[in-house]
Amino acid sequence: MPLYWRVCLINGLVLVAATVALALLPVTVSAQVLVSEAIVLLLGLAGIVVLKSLLLRTSLAPLDRLIRLMEQVDLQRPGQRLPEDGSGTVAKLVKSFNAMLTRLEIERGTSNAKALAAQEAERHRIAQELHDEIGQSLTAVLLGLKRLADRAPEELLDEISLVQETTRAGLDEVREVARRLRPGVLEDLGLHNALAALATEFSARGIHVRRVFSPGLPPVAPETELVIYRVAQEALTNVARHSGADLVELSLRRQGTQLVLGIEDNGRGLRGAEEGTGIRGMRERALLIGGELRVDDSPGRGTAVRLFVAAEGLS
């Protein structure tokens, strides 16, 4: 039944019930209303209002639940749905809203997958150009400076040496940027070695990274390995930039039928701040492979980022 007619029916039933009650009860109203009669009328009016409120509240309760969910829904946490109980207009609205959430999650997942794939392809292209073009150009400059130093007078050697060191440092920076853009160690040596290299890199920045990798973990799909690596990279970057921590534990363990990547620090935590683009990006990546990202923040005890992904061969 449409919502409009349901409200009309409730009002009609209440009015009919009130009319029948007045007709059957020995209640009269004098031309000059007495106090007792006024009390009876007020009680009757209050009863009608309460009865209508209860009936309308029961009928419109699914709309209130729908409004609360619409205010709280987050597409980065899929699976939020309302119970599809009953029939009628409200039930149809709830079913339509649930179906809309399903379509949005599918479309968001598809678009995010394409965007992240394009992002990885662009990272690969830029890293290749840095390595092949700029890297080779700087290498040629170094060779030219070496030949120049061999023929230069003594008084210019210090200046040439300084330029050589500057060029060599620039070449190292270019290689480092290219390596971060495209984790070749992940392709060449596998996930464990790539995470170990990542831990070593951040340890060199003054943050002690303790590695805890469970032995004998089965291989996972390349796209899953890439997501695990990128989440670890982003989480460690957040620790280095914002946490003030001096100790981080980087772990990869088995938990039931899942692999769990953990990054736990002893820093200051989020301190009530909203999740930034880094954490949202990690959630997006987790959704692409059917995983789940959890961020636990304990004031004074640091932040724990955990990525849960299913892996074939775990049972």
C-alpha positions as CSV (number, residue, x, y, z in Angstrom):
1,M,0.0,0.0,0.0
2,P,1.4,3.5,-0.9
3,L,2.6,5.5,2.1
4,Y,0.0,8.2,1.5
5,W,-2.9,5.8,1.8
6,R,-1.3,4.1,4.8
7,V,-1.2,7.4,6.7
8,C,-4.8,8.1,5.7
9,L,-5.9,4.7,6.8
10,I,-4.3,5.1,10.2
11,N,-5.9,8.5,10.7
12,G,-9.3,7.1,9.6
13,L,-9.1,4.0,11.9
14,V,-8.2,6.2,14.9
15,L,-11.1,8.6,14.2
16,V,-13.5,5.7,13.7
17,A,-12.3,4.1,17.0
18,A,-12.8,7.5,18.8
19,T,-16.3,7.9,17.4
20,V,-17.3,4.4,18.4
21,A,-15.9,4.9,21.9
22,L,-17.9,8.2,22.3
23,A,-21.1,6.4,21.0
24,L,-20.8,3.4,23.3
25,L,-19.4,5.1,26.5
26,P,-21.8,6.8,28.8
27,V,-20.2,10.2,28.3
28,T,-22.2,13.4,27.7
29,V,-21.1,17.0,27.3
30,S,-23.3,19.7,28.8
31,A,-23.9,23.0,27.2
32,Q,-21.8,24.5,29.9
33,V,-18.8,22.1,30.0
34,L,-18.1,20.7,33.4
35,V,-14.6,20.2,34.8
36,S,-15.1,16.4,34.9
37,E,-16.3,16.4,31.3
38,A,-13.3,18.5,30.2
39,I,-11.0,16.0,31.9
40,V,-12.6,13.2,30.0
41,L,-12.3,15.0,26.7
42,L,-8.7,15.8,27.3
43,L,-7.9,12.2,28.2
44,G,-9.7,11.0,25.1
45,L,-7.7,13.5,22.9
46,A,-4.5,12.5,24.5
47,G,-5.3,8.8,23.9
48,I,-6.0,9.6,20.2
49,V,-2.7,11.5,19.8
50,V,-0.7,8.7,21.5
51,L,-2.3,6.0,19.5
52,K,-1.7,7.8,16.2
53,S,1.9,8.5,17.2
54,L,2.5,4.8,17.9
55,L,0.9,3.6,14.7
56,L,2.7,6.2,12.6
57,R,6.1,5.6,14.3
58,T,5.8,1.8,13.6
59,S,4.8,2.5,10.0
60,L,7.6,5.1,9.4
61,A,10.4,3.4,11.4
62,P,12.1,1.9,8.3
63,L,12.3,5.4,6.9
64,D,14.2,6.6,10.0
65,R,16.6,3.6,9.7
66,L,17.1,4.5,6.0
67,I,17.9,8.1,6.8
68,R,20.4,7.1,9.4
69,L,22.2,4.7,7.0
70,M,22.2,7.3,4.3
71,E,23.9,9.8,6.7
72,Q,26.5,7.2,7.7
73,V,27.1,5.1,4.6
74,D,30.8,4.9,3.5
75,L,31.5,3.2,0.1
76,Q,35.0,2.4,1.4
77,R,33.3,0.0,3.8
78,P,31.1,-2.1,1.6
79,G,28.3,-4.4,2.7
80,Q,26.2,-1.9,4.7
81,R,22.6,-2.8,4.1
82,L,19.2,-2.4,5.7
83,P,17.0,-5.4,6.4
84,E,14.4,-5.8,3.7
85,D,11.4,-6.8,5.9
86,G,7.8,-6.4,5.0
87,S,6.1,-5.0,1.9
88,G,4.7,-1.8,0.7
89,T,6.2,1.5,-0.3
90,V,8.8,1.7,2.5
91,A,10.0,-1.8,1.9
92,K,10.3,-1.1,-1.8
93,L,12.3,2.1,-1.0
94,V,14.7,0.1,1.3
95,K,15.2,-2.5,-1.4
96,S,15.8,0.2,-4.0
97,F,18.4,1.9,-1.7
98,N,20.2,-1.4,-1.1
99,A,20.3,-2.1,-4.8
100,M,21.6,1.4,-5.4
101,L,24.4,0.8,-2.9
102,T,25.3,-2.5,-4.6
103,R,25.5,-0.7,-8.0
104,L,27.6,2.1,-6.5
105,E,30.0,-0.3,-4.9
106,I,30.5,-2.3,-8.1
107,E,30.9,0.9,-10.2
108,R,33.3,2.4,-7.7
109,G,35.3,-0.7,-7.5
110,T,35.5,-0.9,-11.4
111,S,36.5,2.7,-11.7
112,N,39.0,2.6,-8.9
113,A,40.6,-0.5,-10.5
114,K,41.0,1.3,-13.8
115,A,42.3,4.4,-12.1
116,L,44.9,2.5,-10.0
117,A,45.9,0.4,-13.0
118,A,46.5,3.6,-15.0
119,Q,48.4,5.0,-12.1
120,E,50.7,2.0,-11.9
121,A,51.2,2.1,-15.7
122,E,52.1,5.8,-15.4
123,R,54.5,5.1,-12.5
124,H,56.1,2.4,-14.7
125,R,56.5,4.8,-17.6
126,I,58.0,7.6,-15.6
127,A,60.4,5.2,-13.8
128,Q,61.5,3.8,-17.1
129,E,62.1,7.3,-18.5
130,L,64.0,8.4,-15.4
131,H,66.2,5.3,-15.6
132,D,66.7,5.3,-19.4
133,E,66.8,9.0,-20.2
134,I,67.8,11.1,-17.2
135,G,69.9,8.3,-15.6
136,Q,71.9,7.7,-18.8
137,S,72.3,11.5,-19.3
138,L,73.7,11.9,-15.8
139,T,76.0,8.9,-16.3
140,A,77.3,10.5,-19.5
141,V,77.9,13.7,-17.6
142,L,79.9,11.9,-15.0
143,L,82.0,10.2,-17.6
144,G,82.6,13.6,-19.3
145,L,83.6,15.1,-16.0
146,K,86.1,12.3,-15.4
147,R,87.7,12.9,-18.7
148,L,87.8,16.6,-18.1
149,A,89.4,16.0,-14.6
150,D,92.1,14.0,-16.3
151,R,93.1,17.0,-18.5
152,A,92.2,19.9,-16.2
153,P,94.8,22.0,-14.4
154,E,95.4,21.4,-10.7
155,E,93.6,24.5,-9.6
156,L,90.3,23.3,-11.2
157,L,90.3,19.8,-9.8
158,D,88.5,20.7,-6.5
159,E,85.7,22.4,-8.4
160,I,85.4,19.5,-10.9
161,S,85.3,17.1,-8.0
162,L,82.5,19.0,-6.4
163,V,80.5,19.0,-9.6
164,Q,81.1,15.2,-9.9
165,E,79.8,14.6,-6.4
166,T,76.8,16.7,-7.0
167,T,76.1,14.9,-10.3
168,R,76.6,11.5,-8.6
169,A,74.2,12.5,-5.8
170,G,71.6,13.6,-8.4
171,L,72.0,10.3,-10.2
172,D,71.5,8.4,-7.0
173,E,68.3,10.4,-6.2
174,V,66.9,9.7,-9.7
175,R,67.5,6.0,-9.3
176,E,65.9,6.1,-5.8
177,V,62.8,7.9,-7.2
178,A,62.6,5.4,-10.1
179,R,62.9,2.5,-7.7
180,R,60.1,3.8,-5.5
181,L,57.9,4.4,-8.5
182,R,58.4,0.9,-9.8
183,P,59.3,-1.7,-7.2
184,G,61.6,-3.9,-9.5
185,V,62.7,-5.9,-6.4
186,L,59.1,-7.1,-6.1
187,E,59.1,-8.5,-9.6
188,D,62.6,-9.9,-9.4
189,L,62.9,-11.2,-5.8
190,G,59.4,-11.6,-4.5
191,L,57.2,-10.1,-1.8
192,H,59.3,-11.0,1.2
193,N,62.5,-9.5,-0.2
194,A,60.6,-6.4,-1.4
195,L,59.2,-5.9,2.1
196,A,62.7,-6.5,3.6
197,A,64.2,-3.9,1.3
198,L,61.4,-1.5,2.2
199,A,62.2,-2.0,5.9
200,T,65.9,-1.4,5.3
201,E,65.2,1.8,3.5
202,F,63.1,3.2,6.3
203,S,65.5,2.0,8.9
204,A,68.1,4.1,7.2
205,R,66.0,7.2,8.0
206,G,66.4,6.7,11.7
207,I,63.3,4.6,12.4
208,H,64.0,1.0,13.6
209,V,61.8,-1.3,11.6
210,R,61.5,-4.8,13.1
211,R,60.5,-7.5,10.5
212,V,58.3,-10.4,11.5
213,F,57.6,-12.7,8.5
214,S,56.0,-16.1,8.9
215,P,57.8,-18.8,7.0
216,G,56.2,-21.0,4.4
217,L,53.5,-18.6,3.3
218,P,52.0,-19.6,-0.1
219,P,52.4,-17.3,-3.1
220,V,49.7,-14.9,-4.0
221,A,48.6,-13.2,-7.2
222,P,50.9,-10.5,-8.6
223,E,48.2,-7.8,-8.1
224,T,47.8,-8.9,-4.5
225,E,51.5,-8.7,-4.0
226,L,51.5,-5.2,-5.4
227,V,48.7,-4.1,-3.2
228,I,50.5,-5.5,-0.1
229,Y,53.7,-3.7,-1.1
230,R,52.0,-0.4,-1.8
231,V,50.0,-0.5,1.5
232,A,53.2,-1.2,3.4
233,Q,55.0,1.6,1.6
234,E,52.3,4.1,2.3
235,A,51.9,3.1,5.9
236,L,55.6,3.4,6.6
237,T,55.7,6.7,4.8
238,N,52.9,8.0,7.1
239,V,54.8,6.7,10.1
240,A,58.0,8.6,9.0
241,R,56.1,11.8,8.2
242,H,53.5,12.1,11.0
243,S,53.9,9.7,13.9
244,G,57.1,10.7,15.6
245,A,57.8,7.0,16.2
246,D,61.2,5.5,16.5
247,L,60.1,1.8,16.4
248,V,57.9,0.1,13.8
249,E,57.0,-3.6,13.4
250,L,56.4,-4.7,9.9
251,S,54.8,-8.2,9.8
252,L,53.3,-10.6,7.3
253,R,51.5,-13.5,9.0
254,R,48.9,-16.2,8.4
255,Q,45.6,-15.9,10.1
256,G,43.2,-18.7,9.2
257,T,42.6,-18.5,5.5
258,Q,44.0,-15.0,5.2
259,L,47.3,-13.2,5.0
260,V,47.6,-10.3,7.3
261,L,50.0,-7.4,6.7
262,G,50.7,-5.4,9.9
263,I,52.4,-2.1,10.4
264,E,52.5,-1.0,14.1
265,D,54.3,2.0,15.5
266,N,54.9,3.5,18.9
267,G,54.2,7.0,17.8
268,R,51.6,9.6,18.9
269,G,48.7,8.1,17.0
270,L,46.0,9.9,15.0
271,R,44.8,11.9,18.1
272,G,41.3,12.1,16.8
273,A,42.2,13.4,13.3
274,E,40.2,12.3,10.3
275,E,41.7,9.8,8.0
276,G,43.7,11.4,5.3
277,T,44.2,10.6,1.6
278,G,46.9,8.1,2.4
279,I,44.6,5.9,4.5
280,R,41.7,6.3,2.1
281,G,44.1,5.3,-0.8
282,M,45.1,2.2,1.1
283,R,41.4,1.3,1.7
284,E,40.8,1.7,-2.1
285,R,43.6,-0.7,-2.9
286,A,42.4,-3.2,-0.4
287,L,38.9,-3.2,-1.9
288,L,40.4,-4.0,-5.4
289,I,41.6,-7.4,-4.2
290,G,38.7,-8.1,-1.9
291,G,40.7,-7.3,1.2
292,E,40.0,-5.2,4.2
293,L,42.1,-2.5,5.8
294,R,41.7,-1.8,9.6
295,V,43.3,1.1,11.4
296,D,43.5,0.9,15.2
297,D,44.5,4.0,17.0
298,S,45.4,4.0,20.7
299,P,46.4,7.4,22.2
300,G,49.9,7.1,23.6
301,R,50.4,3.7,22.1
302,G,50.7,4.4,18.4
303,T,48.8,3.3,15.4
304,A,48.3,-0.2,13.9
305,V,47.5,-0.6,10.2
306,R,46.4,-4.1,9.2
307,L,45.6,-5.4,5.7
308,F,43.6,-8.7,5.5
309,V,43.6,-10.5,2.2
310,A,42.5,-14.0,1.2
311,A,45.2,-16.2,-0.3
312,E,44.9,-19.4,-2.3
313,G,46.3,-22.5,-0.7
314,L,45.5,-21.3,2.9
315,S,43.0,-23.6,4.6
